[in-house]
Amino acid sequence: MKHKLVKQWEILKVEGNAIKRLKKNCPRCGPGTYMAEHKDRYFCGTCHMTEWKKKE
């Protein structure tokens, strides 16, 4: 299976001298492992952790 390249401009944003992460990090895996954002949840592809978004 061929993997897609990571588009850094969709994950990180430069503001002045600081770098801001646009995606949420996985609490289990630690920094550097980002969670996929779906309509109703966040999902980590590495450890398969799911966090549900709160309905307002």
Sequence and secondary structure as in RCSB ss.txt:
>XXXX:A:sequence
MKHKLVKQWEILKVEGNAIKRLKKNCPRCGPGTYMAEHKDRYFCGTCHMTEWKKKE
>XXXX:A:secstr
       HHHHEEEETTEEEE S EETTTEEEEE EE SSEEE TTT  EEE    
